[in-house]
Each structure stands twice: as structure tokens, then as C-alpha cells.
């Protein structure tokens, strides 16, 4: 049997998070070994091509709002070459009255300039976005094919070692070295530092070193609908992304005059079933009607032609878990990214690299990243003696609300 190799840095997980962190380390001149249970990168939740990214402007803690702005700028810079910038419109909530001055003041308080977010009444939105609803236009909002992006980040590199079809199930510390074992208790590799960049698998890995993380799965199903030429829906389909109660991508018109429209997503907290569900498609049809304010639209006209089912991972307070695990030196976490994998992956790459290399935070500081934000993301917040009190933790939520509410929907 081949003797397990020793590496300075091992990254467990080759989804968008692990791939981005590994690539950042490679760019900083480090050698990296990445290990994944699948045969190639991005085969789980990161396998889909329909992710969207924009700064969070809804309800949430001040820290969450600051974090998503910083993370968006980092994501935009990292993926600018494959960034599908189509803009995203966020309609005014149905129970709210649109107030331009108040909305503009609010956006300004979030440090969002007009090139990032603009308040629009229904007529302006119709002219600019083709959507006759008041709300906020996010012109730099974009989509990203997570699968392609992950594979590009992990393309051949002299300092990159890739180990596929290998599931790490246990960690063990010996002096200053971490040993990584598979389900057959065979040692696969050893490392000075280990970055755990996987979703729910992070929970069992942490249990192997006596760390309990409050992680839960959340099932989500995107629906791919076809709309025929001449159908009343065709004239109302958006040419930009919409993010509200659910989200959708711009509709794509084919040569035969029909359209493809991707709408999502259903959400079922505590579930990890990857089988498609008709109920989830029905739920997404209702969301589609709400997103474009077409309450009279015939739902039968949205003919399903495909779907994507993924299982996201969230923490108890809905913020991602990113940073060094102080209780276990040499372990770093990037998990619980919820529905904002694009944003949090870009932020995790910078933050974990800075911590792992014991670097300064000059770059992050330029984007507004501060000590309180490091603490808001740190794994330490869940343990006794954490930097935040229980009441403060409550104020930090939420990573994904209202996209991932407490109650399950669309069973």
C-alpha cells in the first residue's frame, strides 16, 4: 500500500467554496491538496448553473448587510471573466408602500452607490427592467455557473494535488499534524493545516474531533419551465433576474419562439432528499406568478422541462461559518453557506487564506471588513465563552431568511 502523503494544506470539499479557497492559496504560492468524495469538482449543490448574486438589501442584522456587500464586491472581482451580469430587480414587498426618498436613504445607509442599487417606481422599472413594479434595481446583480466556475478554479496546476472518489470521515491530531482517515479507517493523508469546505459532511467530521456544529440541511428545487410563443405569459417574462419571494433568471428565447424560464426555489428545512417533487414545481409556479405580479397567469402554461435539486447547509443562526477553529489549531471551516454560496465562497477564500497564512487583513479592510465581522462568522460563536452572547447571536440572523424560513414548504 502506498504511504499516505503529507501536505502542508489539505482542503476537504471541491464545491465552489473549496475550489475558491484552494485557488486563492495557489495564487498565493502555496501547494494544496484537495480531496473530494466525488469523481470531479462540483457534483453536489455546486453542480448547477443557475446561481445568482447580489448584495442583500432586505431585513437583516447590520452585520449581515455589511457582509453581503463586501462579499459581493469580492465575488464580482473574482469571477468577472465568467460573471453573467444581467441585473437583478427586487420588488417592493406587497404589504409595503414604496417611498423613493426613504428607500434611497436606506440604500445609502448600506453604502450602496447608485451604480449598485437604485430605487425605482413602477414606471421607471418598466422602462429600465421591463417589470412594472416598484422596487430596487441592482444593475450589477449577476448569475454564475457554479459547476463551470469550480472546474476552472481547479484546472491543472503544478502545486495542486487532487484526490477524487475519497470520502474523509475522521480527523485525528498527532502533535502538530492532522491525519485524515476514510470510512475503512485507512489514513489517506496528513497535513499541517486542514480546511473543511463541505456542507453537511462537515458536521460528522467535526464530531470526530469532539466539536458539535448546529448544521441542518435544506432541500431546494429549481424548476425549468417552457413557455410557448404567443402564450400570454410570453409578453410578461423578465429580461433581468428577479429576487423576492423566490427568484428567477432572465427568460431565454429559442429560435422556434418558445422561452425557457428558470424559477426557484422550493425549500424544505431538515430534508436532504434529492428526488424531484411535483409539489415543488407547483410551489415554484406560484412563486413565478408572484415574482412578475401576474396573479391571473394560467399556471398550466408553465410546462416543466427540467429541474435542479440541491441540498444546502445552514447554521443555527443562519450566518455562514467561516474561519479558524480556535479550539483545534490547524483546522479552518467554510460551511453553512446557505443560499449565498457565490458570495460566501469569495469571502471565505480571502478570510481563510489570511488566517491560514497568518497574513494581515489589508485587502479585506479596504472593503470594510472589520473585527466584529470576523467574530460574526467565526466558529467560536457557537461555543462556551464565544465572543458573542446568546442575545447578540440572535441579532446576527439571518443568512438566508426569508429564502430559508423555519417552516418547511413545498413538500
SESELO-393819 format. One record per atom (N, C-alpha, C): x, y, z; residue in one letter. Coordinates in steps of 0.05 Angstrom, whole numbers, plus 32768, in hexadecimal, padded with zeros to 4 digits. Each point is the difference from the previous one (the first is absolute). Layout:
N
XYZa;...
REM end
This chain:
411
80117FE88000x;7FEF80188000x;801280198000x;7FF880147FF0x;800F80197FFEx;7FFE800F801Ax;801780098009x;800080108019x;7FF1801A7FFCx;7FEF80078013x;7FF1801A7FFDx;801380177FFEx;7FF980137FEFx;801180177FFCx;7FFA80168015x;8015800E8007x;7FFC80178012x;7FFF801A7FF0x;7FED80118007x;7FFD801A7FF3x;800080168014x;800980177FF8x;7FFE80178012x;7FE280078004x;7FF180017FE9x;7FE480088002x;7FEF7FEC7FF0x;7FEB7FF6800Dx;7FEC7FEF7FF3x;7FE5800F8002x;7FF280007FE9x;7FE4800B7FFFx;7FEE7FE97FFCx;7FEC7FFC8012x;7FED7FEA7FFDx;7FE6800C7FF4x;7FF97FF87FE8x;7FE9800B7FF2x;8008800F7FE7x;7FF57FF87FE9x;8007800D7FE6x;7FE8800D7FF4x;7FED800A8010x;7FEB80117FF6x;800A801C7FFBx;7FEE80137FFDx;8008801B7FFAx;8011800C8017x;7FFA7FF98018x;800F800A8017x;801C7FF58001x;80027FE58000x;801B7FF48001x;801180087FE8x;7FF380017FE8x;800F80077FE8x;800B801C8002x;7FF08013800Ax;8008801C8001x;801680038015x;7FFE7FF38017x;801580028014x;801A7FF47FF6x;7FFE7FE87FF3x;80187FF37FF5x;800E80127FECx;7FF0800C7FEEx;800B80117FEBx;800D8019800Cx;7FF4800B8015x;800C8018800Dx;801B7FF9800Cx;80027FE8800Cx;80197FF8800Cx;80157FFB7FEAx;7FF87FF47FEAx;80127FFC7FE9x;800B801B7FF6x;7FEE80137FFEx;8008801B7FF7x;8014800D8013x;7FFE7FF88019x;8013800B8014x;801A7FF08002x;80037FED7FEDx;80197FF17FFFx;80027FE78011x;7FE97FF7800Cx;80007FE98011x;7FFA7FE77FF0x;80097FE98009x;7FF97FE67FF5x;7FE77FF6800Fx;7FED7FF57FF2x;7FE67FF8800Bx;7FF97FE47FF7x;7FF57FF08012x;7FF37FE77FF9x;7FE380038005x;7FEF7FFA7FECx;7FE380018003x;7FF57FE47FFEx;7FEE7FF98013x;7FF57FE58001x;7FE280017FFFx;7FF37FEF7FEFx;7FE380017FFEx;7FF67FE37FFDx;7FE87FFB800Ax;7FF47FE67FFEx;7FF77FF97FE3x;7FFD80147FEFx;7FF67FFB7FE5x;80187FFD7FEDx;7FF97FFB7FE6x;80157FFB7FECx;800A801A7FF3x;7FF380178007x;800880197FF3x;7FF580178011x;800880197FFAx;7FF780168011x;7FE280057FFCx;7FF4800D8014x;7FE5800B7FFFx;7FEB7FEC7FF7x;7FFC7FEB800Fx;7FEC7FEC7FF8x;7FE780018012x;8001800F8016x;7FE980018011x;7FF1801B7FFBx;7FFC80108015x;7FF080187FFCx;800E80147FEDx;801A7FFE7FFEx;800F80117FEEx;80007FF77FE3x;7FF07FEC7FFAx;80007FF67FE4x;7FED800F7FEEx;7FF18013800Ax;7FED800D7FEFx;800A801A7FF4x;7FF280087FEBx;800980177FF0x;7FEF80198004x;7FEF80008015x;7FEB80148001x;80018011801Ax;80188003800Bx;800380108019x;8000801E7FF9x;7FF580108013x;8001801D7FFCx;800E800D8018x;800980187FFBx;800F800E8015x;7FF9801E7FFFx;7FFB800B8018x;7FFB801C8003x;80038007801Dx;8005801A8007x;80028007801Cx;7FE47FFD800Dx;80007FF98019x;7FE67FFD800Ex;7FF6801B8009x;7FE880067FF9x;7FF5801B8007x;7FE67FFE8010x;7FF87FE88007x;7FE77FFC800Fx;80058002801Ex;7FED7FF6800Fx;80038000801Dx;80177FEE8008x;800E80088015x;80167FF0800Ax;801180108013x;80127FF3800Dx;8011800F8013x;801380127FF1x;80098016800Cx;801480117FF3x;80197FF07FF7x;80087FEC8010x;80177FF17FF8x;7FFB7FF07FE6x;7FE97FF37FFEx;7FF97FF17FE8x;800180137FE8x;7FF480178002x;7FFF80137FEAx;801C80097FF8x;801080068013x;801C80077FFAx;800F7FE97FF3x;7FFC7FE9800Bx;800E7FE87FF6x;7FF97FFA7FE3x;7FE780017FF9x;7FF87FF97FE4x;800B80157FECx;800180198008x;800C80147FEEx;801D7FFA7FFBx;800F7FFB8015x;801D7FFA7FFEx;80037FE67FEFx;7FF07FEC8006x;80037FE67FF2x;7FF980037FE3x;7FEC80117FFAx;7FF880047FE4x;8017800D7FF0x;800D8014800Cx;8016800D7FF2x;80177FED7FFBx;80057FEF8014x;80157FEC7FFCx;7FF97FEB7FEBx;7FE77FF88000x;7FF77FEC7FEBx;8001800D7FE4x;7FF780187FFEx;8000800E7FE6x;801D80027FF5x;801380068012x;801B80037FF7x;800C7FE57FF8x;7FF97FEB8010x;800C7FE57FFBx;7FF57FF47FE6x;7FE680037FFBx;7FF47FF17FE9x;7FF980137FE9x;800D80177FFEx;7FF880137FEBx;80017FF57FE4x;80127FEC7FFBx;80027FF67FE5x;7FE97FEC7FF9x;7FF37FF58014x;7FEA7FEE7FFAx;7FE68009800Dx;80008019800Ax;7FEA800C800Dx;7FEA80077FECx;7FE87FF68003x;7FEB80057FEDx;7FEF8017800Bx;800A80187FFBx;7FF28018800Cx;7FE780077FF0x;7FE97FF9800Bx;7FE780077FF3x;7FEF80128010x;800980078018x;7FF180118012x;7FEA7FF0800Ex;7FF980098018x;7FEC7FF38010x;7FED8015800Cx;7FE67FFB7FFDx;7FEC8012800Bx;7FF47FF48019x;7FFD80108015x;7FF47FF78019x;7FE780108004x;7FE87FF47FFCx;7FE7800F8002x;7FFA8008801Dx;7FF080158003x;7FF78008801Ax;7FED7FEB800Bx;80037FFA8019x;7FEE7FEC800Cx;7FE380097FFDx;7FEF7FEC7FFDx;7FE480077FFAx;7FF2800E8017x;800A7FFD8019x;7FF4800D8016x;800D801B8007x;801280097FEEx;800F80198005x;7FF880157FEBx;800080198009x;7FFC80167FEDx;801B800B7FF8x;800480027FE5x;8019800A7FF6x;8004801D8006x;80178007800Cx;8007801C8006x;801C80047FF5x;8003800E7FEAx;801A80037FF2x;8015800C8013x;7FF98016800Cx;8014800E8011x;80097FEF8017x;7FED7FF2800Cx;80077FEE8017x;80117FE97FF6x;7FF97FF57FE9x;80107FE97FF5x;801C80097FF9x;800280177FF3x;801B800A7FF9x;801180058018x;7FF3800B8015x;800F80058019x;800A7FE6800Cx;7FEE7FEC7FFFx;80077FE6800Bx;80187FF47FF0x;7FFF80017FE6x;80157FF57FEFx;801B800F8006x;7FFE801A8003x;8018800F8007x;800C7FF8801Ax;7FEE7FF98014x;800A7FF7801Ax;800F7FE67FFEx;7FFA7FF07FEBx;800E7FE77FFBx;801980037FF0x;8007801A7FFAx;801880067FF0x;7FFE7FF57FE4x;7FE780007FF6x;7FFB7FF77FE4x;7FFC80187FEEx;801480067FEFx;7FFE80167FEDx;7FEB7FF97FEAx;7FF980147FF1x;7FEC7FFC7FEBx;80097FEC7FEBx;801A7FFC7FFDx;80097FEC7FECx;7FFB7FE4800Bx;7FF97FFD801Ax;7FFB7FE6800Bx;7FE27FFC8006x;7FF280158008x;7FE47FFD8007x;7FF1801B7FFBx;7FE97FFE7FF3x;7FF080187FFAx;7FE27FFB8007x;7FF48012800Ex;7FE37FFE8005x;7FF180097FE7x;7FEB7FF07FF9x;7FF180067FE8x;7FE27FFD8005x;7FF080137FF6x;7FE37FFB8001x;7FF87FEE7FE9x;7FE77FF97FFEx;7FF87FEC7FECx;800580087FE3x;7FFC801A7FFBx;8005800A7FE4x;801D7FFE7FF9x;801280088012x;801C7FFF7FFBx;80097FE37FFDx;7FF67FEF8011x;80087FE47FFEx;7FF67FF37FE6x;7FE980087FF6x;7FF67FF77FE7x;801280087FE9x;800980198001x;8011800B7FEBx;801C7FF38000x;800C7FFD8018x;801B7FF68002x;80027FE28001x;7FEE7FF3800Ex;80017FE38005x;7FEB7FF07FF2x;7FEB800E7FF6x;7FEA7FF27FF4x;7FEE7FF38015x;8001800A8018x;7FF07FF68016x;7FEF8016800Cx;7FE67FFF7FFFx;7FEF80168009x;7FFA7FFC801Ex;801480038010x;7FFE7FFF801Dx;80148013800Cx;7FF9800C8017x;80148011800Dx;80147FED800Fx;8018800B8005x;80137FF0800Ex;801C800B7FFDx;80147FEF8002x;801C80077FFFx;800D7FF17FE9x;800D800F7FEEx;800E7FF57FEAx;801E7FFE8007x;800A7FE77FFEx;801C7FFA8006x;800E7FFA7FE6x;800A80147FF2x;800B7FFC7FE5x;80187FEE7FFEx;800E7FFD8016x;80187FEE7FFFx;7FFA7FE4800Ax;7FE77FFB8006x;7FF87FE58007x;80057FED7FE9x;80087FE78007x;80097FEE7FEBx;7FFA7FE38006x;80057FF07FECx;7FFD7FE38003x;801C7FF37FFDx;80037FE88009x;80197FF17FFEx;7FFA7FE37FFDx;800E7FF37FEDx;7FFF7FE37FFDx;80137FF48014x;7FF67FF68017x;80127FF78015x;80117FE97FF7x;7FF57FEE7FF0x;800E7FE87FF7x;801880097FEFx;7FFC80117FECx;801680087FEFx;80158010800Fx;7FF680128012x;801380108010x;80117FEF8011x;7FF57FEC800Dx;800F7FEE8012x;80157FF17FF0x;7FF97FF67FE9x;80137FF07FF0x;801780127FF6x;7FF980197FF9x;801480137FF6x;801480068017x;7FF680038018x;801180068017x;80137FE98006x;7FF87FE87FFAx;80107FE88007x;800D7FF37FE7x;800480107FEBx;800E7FF57FE9x;801D7FF98007x;800D7FF17FEFx;801B7FF68006x;801380168009x;800E7FFB8016x;80148012800Bx;80167FF0800Cx;801980097FFDx;80177FF0800Ax;7FFF7FFD801Ex;7FF48012800Ex;80007FFF801Dx;7FE57FF4800Bx;7FEF7FF77FEEx;7FE67FF58009x;80007FE27FFEx;7FFA7FF28015x;7FFB7FE38001x;7FE37FFB8004x;7FF37FF17FEEx;7FE47FFA8003x;7FFB7FE38006x;7FF17FFA8014x;7FFA7FE58008x;7FE17FFC7FFEx;7FF77FF07FEDx;7FE47FFD7FFBx;7FF67FE5800Ax;7FE57FFD8001x;7FF47FE78009x;80097FF8801Cx;800580138011x;800A7FFA801Ax;7FF180118015x;7FF27FF28011x;7FF0800E8015x;800F7FFF801Ax;80088017800Ax;800D8002801Bx;7FEA80008015x;80027FED8013x;7FEB7FFE8015x;800A8006801Cx;801A80018003x;800B8004801Bx;801A800F7FFFx;800480128014x;8019800E8003x;800C7FF8801Bx;801B80018001x;800E7FF98019x;801980118001x;8005800B8018x;801880118003x;80167FF0800Ex;801980047FF5x;80187FF4800Cx;801580168001x;800680098018x;801380168003x;7FF580187FF0x;800E80097FEBx;7FF780167FF0x;7FF67FF87FE5x;7FFA7FE77FFDx;7FF77FF67FE6x;7FE47FF48001x;7FF080067FECx;7FE57FF57FFEx;80017FE87FEDx;7FF47FE98008x;7FFE7FE97FF0x;7FE37FFD7FF6x;7FFC7FF97FE7x;7FE67FFE7FF3x;7FFA7FE37FF9x;7FE97FF6800Ax;7FF97FE47FFCx;7FE67FFD7FF0x;7FFE7FEA7FF1x;7FE77FFA7FF2x;7FEE7FEE8010x;7FEA7FF77FF4x;7FED7FF0800Fx;800B7FE48007x;80147FF77FF2x;800D7FE68006x;801780048014x;80028018800Cx;801480068014x;801C80007FF4x;800280047FE6x;801A80027FF3x;8008801D8000x;801980058007x;800A801C8000x;800680087FE3x;7FF280157FF7x;800380097FE4x;801680137FFDx;800380128013x;801580157FFEx;8004800C801Cx;801580108002x;8004800F8018x;8006801D7FF8x;7FFC80128012x;8003801D7FF9x;800680108018x;800E80177FFBx;800480138016x;7FE680108005x;7FF280067FEAx;7FE780108003x;7FEB7FF47FEEx;7FE77FFF800Ax;7FEA7FF47FF1x;7FE980147FFEx;7FF780057FE8x;7FE980117FFBx;7FE87FEE7FFAx;7FEB80018010x;7FE87FF07FFBx;7FEC80127FF2x;7FFD7FFB7FE6x;7FEF80117FEFx;7FEA7FEF7FF3x;7FF27FF18011x;7FEA7FF07FF6x;7FE780088010x;7FE97FF67FF8x;7FE78008800Cx;7FFA7FEE8018x;7FEB7FEF7FFFx;7FF87FF18017x;80167FEC8009x;80127FF87FEEx;80157FEE8007x;8012800C8015x;8000801A8002x;8011800E8014x;7FF77FF9801Cx;7FE67FFA8004x;7FF57FFA801Ax;800D7FE7800Cx;80007FEA7FF0x;800B7FE7800Ax;801E80028003x;800E800F7FEEx;801C80038003x;8007800E801Ax;7FF080148007x;8005800F8019x;7FFB7FEF8018x;7FEB7FEE7FFEx;7FFB7FEE8017x;80177FEE8005x;800F7FF97FEBx;80187FEE8004x;8016800D8010x;7FFF801B8003x;8013800E8011x;7FF2800E8017x;7FE87FF58007x;7FF1800A8017x;7FF7801D7FFEx;7FF880087FE8x;7FF5801A7FFCx;7FE47FFC7FF4x;7FEC800D800Dx;7FE47FFE7FF6x;7FF8801A7FF3x;7FF97FFF7FE7x;7FF780177FF2x;7FE17FFE7FFBx;7FF280168003x;7FE27FFF7FFCx;7FF980037FE2x;80067FEB7FF1x;7FFB80017FE3x;7FE77FF07FF9x;7FF1800B7FEDx;7FE87FF27FF6x;7FFF80017FE1x;7FF67FEA7FF4x;7FFD80017FE3x;7FE6800F7FF8x;8001800C7FE9x;7FE8800D7FF4x;7FFE7FF87FE3x;7FEC7FF17FF9x;7FFB7FF77FE5x;7FF480177FF0x;800A80047FE7x;7FF580147FEEx;7FFD7FF57FE4x;7FEA80067FF3x;7FFB7FF77FE5x;7FFB80187FEEx;801080037FEBx;7FFC80137FEAx;7FF07FF37FEBx;7FEE800F7FF3x;7FF07FF57FEAx;8007800E7FE6x;80037FF07FEBx;8006800B7FE5x;7FE67FFD7FF0x;7FF480177FFAx;7FE680017FF2x;800480087FE3x;7FEE7FF67FEFx;7FFE80087FE4x;7FE6800F7FFDx;800180167FF1x;7FE980107FF9x;7FFE80037FE2x;7FE97FFA7FF4x;7FFE80007FE3x;7FFC801D7FF6x;800980037FE7x;7FFD801A7FF3x;7FE280067FFDx;7FF980198006x;7FE580087FFEx;7FF07FFD8019x;800A7FF18013x;7FF27FFD801Ax;8001801B800Fx;7FEB8007800Fx;7FFF8019800Ex;801880048013x;800B7FEA800Ax;801880028011x;8018800B7FF1x;80027FFA7FE6x;801780077FF1x;8006801E8000x;7FEB80108000x;8004801D8000x;8008800B801Bx;7FFE7FF08015x;80068009801Bx;801A7FF4800Bx;800C7FEE7FF1x;80187FF4800Bx;801780158002x;800F7FFE8016x;801580158005x;80197FFC7FEFx;800D80177FFBx;801A7FFF7FF2x;801680058014x;7FF98002801Ax;801480038015x;7FF97FEB8015x;80127FFD8013x;7FFA7FEF8017x;7FEE800E8014x;7FF07FF1800Fx;7FEF800B8014x;80057FF1801Ax;8003800E8016x;80057FF4801Ax;7FEB800B8014x;7FEF7FEF8009x;7FEC80088013x;7FF87FE98011x;7FE67FF87FFFx;7FF87FE6800Cx;80077FEB7FEBx;80187FF68002x;800B7FEF7FECx;801180117FEDx;80087FF47FEAx;800F800F7FECx;7FFD7FF37FE5x;800780107FEBx;80007FF57FE5x;8017800C7FF0x;80087FF37FEBx;8013800A7FEEx;7FF2800D7FE8x;800F80107FF0x;7FF3800A7FE8x;7FF77FE97FEEx;7FE980047FF3x;7FF67FEB7FEEx;801180007FE7x;80037FE87FF5x;80107FFC7FE8x;7FEE7FF87FE9x;8002800F7FE9x;7FEF7FFB7FE9x;800F7FEE7FECx;7FF27FEB7FF7x;800C7FEE7FEDx;7FF880077FE3x;800C7FF37FEDx;7FFB80067FE4x;7FE37FFB7FF7x;7FF47FEC800Dx;7FE47FFA7FF9x;7FEC8013800Dx;800A8014800Fx;7FEE8014800Cx;7FF87FF9801Dx;80067FE88009x;7FF97FF8801Bx;8015800B8013x;7FFA8000801Ax;8011800A8015x;80077FEB8014x;80178003800Cx;80087FF08018x;800380138017x;7FF47FF98017x;800080118017x;80067FF08019x;80148008800Ex;80097FF18018x;7FF7800F8019x;7FF07FF28011x;7FF4800C8017x;80057FEF8019x;8006800C8016x;80047FF08019x;800080128018x;80057FF68016x;80017FE38002x;7FEE7FF88018x;7FF77FE77FFFx;7FF27FF58017x;80147FFD8017x;7FF77FFD8018x;80127FFD8016x;7FF37FEF8016x;800F7FEB8007x;7FF67FED8014x;80167FFC8014x;7FFE800E8017x;80157FFF8014x;7FFF7FE5800Ex;80197FF58005x;80027FE7800Dx;7FFE7FE87FEEx;7FFE80057FE5x;7FFD7FEA7FEDx;80187FFF7FEDx;80087FE87FF8x;80167FFD7FEDx;7FFA7FED7FE9x;7FE67FFD7FFAx;7FF77FEF7FEAx;8005800E7FE6x;800F7FF37FEEx;8006800C7FE6x;7FED7FF97FEAx;7FEC7FF08006x;7FED7FF87FEBx;7FEE80187FF9x;7FFB80057FE6x;7FEE80167FF8x;7FE47FFC800Bx;7FF280168005x;7FE57FFF800Ax;7FED80117FF0x;7FEA7FF57FF8x;7FEC80107FF1x;7FF680178012x;7FFE7FFC801Ax;7FF680158012x;801380188000x;801A7FFB7FFDx;801380167FFFx;7FFD80107FE7x;7FFA7FF27FE9x;7FFB800F7FE7x;7FE780118003x;7FEB7FF5800Cx;7FE880108004x;800580198011x;80107FFC8015x;800880168011x;800F80157FF0x;80127FF87FEFx;800F80137FF0x;7FEF800E7FEBx;7FEB7FF37FF6x;7FED800D7FEEx;7FF28017800Fx;7FF87FFB8018x;7FF480158010x;801480178005x;80187FF98006x;801480158004x;800580107FE6x;80007FF27FE9x;8003800D7FE7x;7FEB80167FFBx;7FE87FF98007x;7FEA80127FFCx;800380198012x;800A7FFB8019x;800480168012x;801880117FF8x;80157FF57FF6x;8018800F7FF9x;7FFA80157FEAx;7FEF7FF97FEDx;7FFA80147FEBx;7FE5800C8003x;7FF47FFD8018x;7FE6800C8006x;7FEB7FF97FEAx;7FFD7FE77FFAx;7FEE7FF67FECx;7FED7FED800Dx;7FEF800A8011x;7FEF7FEF8011x;7FEB7FF17FEFx;7FFA800A7FE8x;7FEC7FF27FEFx;800D7FED7FEDx;801B7FFD8001x;800D7FEE7FEDx;7FF87FE38003x;7FFB7FF37FEAx;7FF87FE48000x;80197FEF8006x;80017FF38017x;80177FF18008x;80057FE87FEEx;7FEC7FF77FF2x;80047FE97FEEx;801280087FE8x;8002801A7FFBx;801180097FE9x;801E7FFD8007x;80077FFD801Ax;801B7FFB8008x;80067FE27FFFx;80097FF77FEAx;80047FE37FFCx;801C7FF88009x;80017FEE8013x;801A7FF8800Ax;80107FF07FECx;801980077FFCx;80127FF17FEDx;80197FF6800Fx;800380088019x;80187FF7800Fx;8000800C801Cx;80137FF8800Fx;8003800A801Bx;801C7FFC800Ax;8006800E8016x;80197FFB800Ex;7FF97FFE801Ex;80097FEB800Dx;7FFC7FFD801Cx;801A8000800Fx;800380118014x;80188001800Fx;7FFA8002801Ex;80147FF88010x;7FFC8002801Dx;80158014800Bx;7FF58016800Ax;80128014800Cx;80037FFA801Dx;8012800E800Dx;80077FFB801Cx;7FFE801B800Ex;7FF280018017x;7FFE8019800Fx;80077FFB801Dx;80098015800Dx;80077FFF801Cx;7FE880098011x;80017FFC8019x;7FEA80078011x;7FF8801E7FFFx;801480117FFCx;7FFA801D7FFFx;7FFE800B7FE4x;80027FEE7FECx;7FFD80067FE4x;801880107FF4x;80148005800Fx;8018800C7FF5x;80147FEA7FF8x;801180047FEDx;80137FEC7FF9x;80157FFC8016x;800D7FE98000x;80167FFB8013x;801A80017FF0x;800F80148004x;801980047FF1x;801680098013x;80167FF18000x;80178009800Fx;800E7FEA800Fx;80148007800Fx;80107FED800Fx;7FF17FF58017x;80037FE68005x;7FF47FF38017x;801380028018x;7FFC80148010x;801380078016x;80057FE88012x;7FEB7FF08005x;80027FE98012x;80117FE97FF5x;800480007FE6x;80107FEB7FF3x;8013800E7FECx;80178009800Ax;8013800E7FEEx;80087FF07FE7x;7FFF800E7FEAx;80067FF37FE6x;7FE87FF87FF1x;7FE88004800Cx;7FE77FFA7FF2x;7FF2801A7FF9x;7FF680027FE7x;7FF280177FF6x;7FE67FF77FF3x;7FEB80108004x;7FE57FF87FF7x;7FF580147FECx;7FF37FF57FEBx;7FF080107FEDx;7FE77FF07FFAx;7FEB80038010x;7FE87FF07FFDx;7FE880118007x;7FE87FF47FFDx;7FE7800E8006x;7FFC80187FEEx;80067FFD7FE7x;7FFE80177FEDx;7FE480067FF7x;7FED7FEE8007x;7FE480057FFAx;7FFC80057FE2x;7FF080157FFAx;7FF980067FE4x;801280157FF4x;80168007800Ex;801280147FF5x;801C7FF57FFCx;80027FE97FF3x;801A7FF37FFCx;801380117FF0x;7FF7800F7FECx;801280107FF0x;800D80158011x;7FF0800E8010x;800A80168011x;80137FF58015x;7FF67FED8010x;80107FF78017x;80197FF27FF7x;80007FF37FE9x;80197FF27FF7x;801680147FFAx;7FF880177FF3x;801480147FFAx;800B800C801Ax;7FEF80058014x;8009800B8019x;80117FEB800Fx;7FF77FE78001x;800F7FEB800Ex;801C7FFD7FF5x;800380027FE6x;801B7FFD7FF4x;80138015800Bx;7FF780188001x;80118016800Ax;80057FFD801Ex;7FEB7FFB8010x;80028000801Dx;80117FE88009x;7FFA7FE87FF6x;800E7FE88009x;801D80017FF7x;8005800A7FE8x;801C80027FF7x;801080138012x;7FF480168007x;800D80138011x;80067FF4801Cx;7FED7FF1800Ax;80047FF3801Ax;80147FE97FFEx;7FFD7FF07FEBx;80127FE87FFDx;801D80087FFDx;800480167FF0x;801C80097FFBx;800980148016x;7FEF80048014x;800680148015x;8008801A7FF3x;7FEF80087FEDx;800480187FF0x;7FF28017800Dx;800480187FF5x;7FF080178009x;7FE680017FF1x;7FEE80118008x;7FE580027FF4x;7FFD801A7FF0x;801680097FF5x;8000801A7FF2x;7FEB80007FE9x;80007FEB7FF0x;7FEE7FFF7FE9x;7FE38001800Ax;7FFA7FEE8013x;7FE47FFF800Bx;7FF9801A800Dx;8013800D800Ex;7FFA8019800Dx;7FF880157FECx;800C7FFF7FE9x;7FF980147FEBx;7FE37FFD7FF7x;7FF67FE88003x;7FE47FFC7FF8x;7FED80058018x;800B80078017x;7FEF80058017x;7FFE7FE98014x;80107FEB7FFCx;80007FE98012x;800D8008801Ax;7FF37FFB8017x;800A8008801Ax;7FFE7FE98014x;800B80048017x;80037FEB8015x;7FE47FF58008x;7FEC80128001x;7FE67FF68008x;7FF47FED7FECx;800780037FE6x;7FF77FEE7FEBx;800E7FE68001x;801A80008007x;800F7FE78004x;7FF27FF08016x;7FF9800D8016x;7FF37FF38016x;7FE47FF57FF9x;7FF2800F7FEFx;7FE57FF87FF8x;80007FE67FF0x;80167FFB7FF2x;80037FE87FEFx;800E7FE9800Ex;800F80068015x;80127FEC800Cx;7FF27FE9800Dx;800B7FE87FFDx;7FF47FE8800Dx;7FFD8004801Ex;80128010800Cx;80008003801Dx;7FE5800B800Bx;7FF0800C7FEFx;7FE7800C800Ax;7FEC7FEB800Bx;80057FE67FF9x;7FED7FEC8009x;80097FF2801Ax;80178007800Ax;800B7FF18017x;800180128019x;80017FF38017x;8001800E8019x;801880138000x;7FFB80188009x;801580158001x;8004800D7FE5x;7FEC7FFC7FEDx;8002800D7FE6x;8000801E8003x;8008800D7FEAx;8002801D8001x;7FE5800E8002x;7FEB7FF27FF6x;7FE6800C8000x;7FEE7FF28015x;7FEF8010800Dx;7FED7FF58013x;7FE97FF47FF1x;7FEF7FEF800Dx;7FE97FF47FF2x;7FEE80157FF4x;7FFC8016800Ex;7FEE80157FF6x;800C800D7FE8x;801A80038000x;800E800C7FE8x;7FFE7FEE7FE8x;80017FE68005x;7FFE7FED7FEAx;7FE580027FF3x;7FEC8004800Fx;7FE580037FF5x;7FFF80187FEDx;800F80158007x;800080187FF0x;800F7FFD7FE6x;80107FEA7FFDx;80107FFD7FE8x;7FEF7FF37FE9x;7FEC7FF18007x;7FF17FF27FEBx;7FF480147FEDx;80007FFA7FE6x;80007FE57FF7x;800F7FFF7FE6x;800C7FE87FFAx;800E7FFC7FE7x;7FED7FFF7FE9x;7FEA7FF28004x;7FEF7FFA7FE9x;7FE380098002x;7FF780088017x;7FE480088001x;7FFB80187FEEx;7FE980027FF3x;7FE97FEE8002x;80027FE87FEDx;80177FFD7FF2x;80037FEA7FEDx;7FFE7FE5800Ex;800B7FFE8018x;80007FE7800Fx;7FF38004801Bx;7FE580018001x;7FF380048019x;80017FE88013x;7FF780048018x;80007FE98013x;7FED7FEA7FF7x;7FE980087FF6x;7FEC7FEC7FF8x;80067FF57FE4x;7FFE7FE67FFDx;80057FF37FE6x;7FE880067FEEx;800680037FE6x;7FEB80047FECx;80057FEF7FE8x;7FEB7FFD7FF0x;80037FF27FE7x;800B7FE48004x;7FF27FF08010x;80097FE58005x;7FFF7FF07FE6x;
REM end
